[in-house]
Every structure is written in C-alpha cells, then in structure tokens.
Amino acid sequence: DGGITQSPKYLFRKEGQNVTLSCEQNLNHDAMYWYRQDPGQGLRLIYYSQIVNDFQKGDIAEGYSVSREKKESFPLTVTSAQKNPTAFYLCASSNRDRGNQPQHFGDGTRLSIL
Amino acid sequence: ILNVEQSPQSLHVQEGDSTNFTCSFPSSNFYALHWYRWETAKSPEALFVMTLNGDEKKKGRISATLNTKEGYSYLYIKGSQPEDSATYLCAFNRKTSYDKVIFGPGTSLSVIP
C-alpha cells in the first residue's frame, strides 16, 4: 500500500546534539511538508518542498534544516540552534497541483529532550 | 502569519446527536479550504478540499459548506457515532502562496455512547 513512513516514532535528543527525522513516501507525490505540533496548538509549517532539490522555509524554520535529494525522501534535521525542540513532528505529501490537493500524513515522530 | 480559527475548541455530544463546527479564515486572497480528521494514535486524514464559494461536500454522515466572501466553513456530522471521536482540523491556502497550507488549532469531538 502507498503511504508515508516516518521514523523513528520516538526520539530523544541531548543538549547540543543534532538529530534527523526521516520521512519517506511512495505515493509519487511531488510536494512534501514538515509540521510541528505543540500541545493546544495547530500544525505549524517548518519547511516544504515542491520539487526535488528545492525547498522553502515555512513559518518556524529557525533551528531546522532539510534536504530533498530524492522525490521519495524529505529528512528534517533538528539542530542544536533549536532551543525548544520538544514537540510532535508530522511529515506530509501531496500532488503538486496549485494547493488544492489534500495532504497525506505520516504517523509522526515525538521528539523529547534528555 | 495568518490566523485560522476554529470553534468550539472541544465538544462532547451523545451518540446520535448531530453537531457542527466552524472554521474562520481571512476572506481576501482565498484559494482553498481543507478539512481533516485526526483520530488518536493515527495520522490526519483528508475529508474535503473546497475551492468555490457556496461549495458543499458530503462524505457519508459528514458534510461541509464554504463561504469565501465572509471567510467561514461549517463541518456538520449527522447522527454522531463513537467512531467520529477525533480532532477536526481545517486549513487554508491563499492565492499568493497556494503551496503553503495554514492550519487551525482544531476542534476536539468526543461522542459519548
């Protein structure tokens, strides 16, 4: 079955450490997205990519980095510059058709600080 | 950052009751409005994408309407069932940045058997 796979499901980060969250899709979607959810808040956009080798900052990109070397993969690195990384992270993908296509989501990664 | 607002924040209804929620968004530069259902321990699932003023969409007992001129959308659930318990998210795209989807905080629905 086609879908989006995020790994790991739970991740712990030490102070000063960079960690990378994986997101892989086999839906043949062009567009991929990373969101962050904090308790009581909606999903906030971190980064998005409409095509391989291109990506744009979302509303809360500081302290994060991404790459899009393959259509199927859009990993997110949480750097040591992100001072409050504890959150739930969701990856999504969609057909690139001017924004009126639904997004398909992974199951998420919960990141905590040790 | 644009605000997408949803009300109520949470809702408890008895099985069999019908219910509705509201999503409010900026009416200028409207492009598309999305509704998603997010059940606990699952990933969000798309319900509807609406683009035209006056659009109405239906999926089983769930339906949605859209008013782009005044900037709101309603989601209706007829005869709520326990399996409808979830958080319902709405999201909005603008014409000037149609590839960015802005999400509201969600409405949490609990259906009591």
Interface residues (C-beta under 8 A of the other chain):
Chain A: I4 A31 Y33 Y35 G40 Q41 G42 L43 R44 L45 Y48 Q50 Q56 G58 D59 L90 A92 R96 R98 G99 N100 Q101 P102 Q103 H104 F105 G106 D107 G108
Chain B: I1 V4 Y31 A32 H34 Y36 K42 S43 P44 E45 A46 V49 T51 L89 A91 N93 Y98 D99 K100 V101 I102 F103 G104 P105 G106
